[in-house]
Amino acid sequence: MDVELERGYEGRGGRWVYEIKVLRTGGALIKLKVDARDGTVLGGKPRDHAAGERPASSRTHRETGER
């Protein structure tokens, strides 16, 4: 797994947001937007995921086993 982190400012809400790109084993790329202040996942887009697997933005840390 490989991770890339970018930081940006979202105008309307006036908040800092991290854009995290995760390259999973097997080549699936997941992009997440995370509120920099409290860690809330604001959204996500899987670029390629297995059939039947829910996008990362709809899974919880408990379901993925990640922290």
Secondary structure, DSSP 8 states (H G I E B T S, - for coil): -EEEEEEEEETTTTEEEEEEEEE-TTS-EEEEEEETTT--EEEEEESS--TT---GGG--HHHHT--
